[in-house]
Amino acid sequence: MNNESKGMVLGAVGVAMFSLTLPFTRMAVAELNPVFVALGRAVVAGLIAALLLWRIGAVKPNAKQLKSLLITAMGVVVGFPVFSSLAMRDVPASHGAIVLGILPFATALFAALRFKERPSVSFWLMAIVGSALVIGFALQQGGGAFQMADLALFVAVIAAAMGYAEGGRLSQSMGGQQVISWALILSLPLLLPLTIWLGWRYGIHASPRAWFGFAYVSLFSMFIGFFFWYKGLAIGGIARVGQVQLLQPFLTLLGAALILGEQLNFNNMGFALAVIAVVTLGRRMKIQR
């Protein structure tokens, strides 16, 4: 198996974990403050990350790496969790899943602008087709218009794409575990007091179901999933492996149906098959790195 194939497999494992983020977030924010959920999950993951780095004796990042880590943290530690949690208060996880389907296109765009990856015209065509499919699906489900929460989801897409591209490139020199761990630790001095205040202000009384959702997004969405995801991006290429994200909306649809009881129909599966076809074609397109 070559590096690109390994990257695709690792990326797919990460995407599988990320695909349940919206259903479990919706489960948590049904009873807990959405910003508390967003920041609190990063605090829990950050404390675990500190133990991990201490255990392995990790070397402190240099000044150049710190800059990239801060950009990563703004994207995946703060930006995406906050805006996606806010959106999950107002729209179903299945709706959010499709809007987030434009993540592969956004990730490839950030990689091209930031790191000079040069996808071919045919690759961009496949990315645009895939993105158009998921946007069309969202419009169809929304009766021809986006809902108010869509704005928050679009901001979440931008934040995640920025964090994915930056962290993926940094993983080539630091490793995926250390990238997400240091990004979380750098965020702790700000997020820990904010999370404590939010818990005091809005309360933390919730059912075991809500806390289970919080536990999943803290451990898998905010931490373990990035081990696989960043490693995959590092060895397989950000633009190429980023296309695996096109499968995430439909894995999320399945998760939302199983976990939350949201509707899953043949129309959804038709779009799923179309997007899988686009991913398959996109893998064949040339990318200069």
Beta strands, then each sheet from edge to edge (+ up, - down):
strand 1: 118-119
strand 2: 287-288
sheet 1: 1+ 2-
end
